[in-house]
Amino acid sequence: MSRIGKNPVVVPAGVEVRLDGGDVTVKGKLGALKASLGDQVRMTLNDGQVTVEPANDSKQARIMWGTARAIVRNMVQGVSQGYSKTLEINGVGYRASVQGTTLVLQLGYSHDIKYPIPADIAIKCEKPTSILISGADKQRVGQVAAEIRGYRKPEPYKGKGIKYSGETILRKEGKKK
């Protein structure tokens, strides 16, 4: 019995949910998202709530029950409120800026790194050492943040690199004489 899957997903005002077999389409003020959840789960929309239940008693259906409910909830929250991640840049001379539809990163390499900003993601640099990534799709926001962080991961000796806001870097002690 899935504890997560039992709870219905409340659909707020201004959000439209359309169920078509195993496909879910959610539209709101921040855009539209679509997901195909397969035939292992059965979804119903009643009184502004989406309920998810397994289609049969197989193990795969029980596995997908909570997963499908979480995906629908993330889609509803994404089109109504959105998701965001903040990255912090630490290091002398390390900085970022947005030029048109490109994020330009200067991370101590011999060249600038140009990252093309996807159409469904918004990236802002309020400070040269801070990057705000926002969008409607939770998975997409996290993937873009991970790709940008991957250009220069924080190193354990001085903590230089790109890290998530609130992330703690395990520091190592340097050489001793």
N, C-alpha and C positions, 0 to 999 in steps of 0.2 A: 504494500500500500504506500503510495507516494505521498509524503507530507506536502510537498510543493505542488504536485499535480492536483490535489484535492481543492486547493483554493482557486476561486474564479478570478479572472483578470477583469478589473473594473475599467470600462471604457469612458474616459472623461468627455465632457462636452467639446464639440469641435473636431472630434476624431471619428472617422468613418472606417468600420471594419467590414470587410467582405470575405465570406468563407465560400470556397468553391471546391468541395471534395477535400483533398489534402493541401490545397493552396490557400494562403492567407494573404490578403492585400489590406494594408493599413494606410489611410491618408489623413494628413493633418496639416497644421500651419507650417511645419518645417519640411514638408515633402511627403513622398509616398514610398513605402517599402513593401516588398513582396518576398514571400518565402514559401517553399514547397516542403511540407512536413511528412509527406508519404501517407500510406494507408494504414499504418500501425495505430494511429490515434484518431479519435472522432471528436470534432469540435462543434459546439452549438453556441449561438448568440441569442441570449434572452435578457430582456430588460437592461440593456447596457452592460452586460457581463458576458465574457467569453468563458465557457467551461470546457475543459479538456478531459477526456477519459480514454482509456485504452480500448482499442477495437476488439481485442480478444484477450485470452489469458496467457498468451505466450510471453516468454521472457523478454523478447525484443520489444513488444508492445509496452510492457511495464517500464522498460528502460527509457523508451521514447516519451512516456507520459509526462514526467517532470521536465524533461528537456524541451518538449514542444510548448509546454506552458510557459517556461522561462523565455523562450524565443518570442512568443506572442507578447509577453509582458514587456520585453526589451523593445520590441517594435512599437508598441503603443506609447511607451515613455519616450522613445526617440523622436517620434513625429510630433509629440506635444511639448516636451521640454528640451530634448536634445541631450547629447553627451559631450563632455570635454575632458581633455587631459592637458596638463601643463608640464613642460619640460624646462629644466634649468641647465644653463651652460656654465661650467666652472673652468677657468684656465686663463692664463695671461694671453691676450690677443684673440681669444675665442669669442665669436659673436655670430649673430644671425640677423637677417633682414629679408623682408618680402619685397620682391621687385616684380610687379605685375602678377603673373600666375606661376612664379618660380620662387622657391625658398632658397636663398643663398647662404651657405654656411661656411664660415672661416674657422677651421678647427686645427690649425697648426700644420696642415699639409702644405706642399708646395703650390697647390692650386685650390681655388674655391670649389665647393661642392654645390652643384645646382640640382635641387630636388623639385621636379614639376608637381605642382599642387593638383590633386585630383579634383574633378568637377563637383563632387558631392561633399567635399571637405573644405572648411574654412580655417586658414592659418593666419594668426596675427602675432606680431612681435611688438609688444608694448615697450619693452626694454631690449637692448641688444643681447642680453643674457637670458631672456625668457621667451618661450614659444608656447602659444595657446592654440591647441588643435581642437576643433569642434565640428560636430555633424550629427545627423539623425541616426546613423547606423553604428551601434556600439562596437561591433566587431571591426568595422572599417576604421573607426577613430583609433582603436587600440593598435591595429595593424600599421597605420601610418606613423603613429607615435613610436612603435617598435622599430620601424625601418629607419626613422630619423635618429633614434638613439643608437642604432647599430653602426652609424658612421664613426662614432668615437665613444665607446662605452667608458664609464668612469673607471679609472685605474685605482688600485687599492693603496698606493703609497702616498700620493698627494691629493687624490680625489678629483683629478682633472678629467673632464669629459662631459657628456650629456647624460643627465639623470632625470628620472621622474620627480615631480614635486612631492616631497614627503618621503622619498626613498632614502634609506640609510645605507651608506657605503661602509662595508667592513674594511677598516683600515689596518694596514700592516706596518710593523716597525721597520725602519730602514736598516742599512748596514751599521754595524758597531765596530769600533776600532779595537 
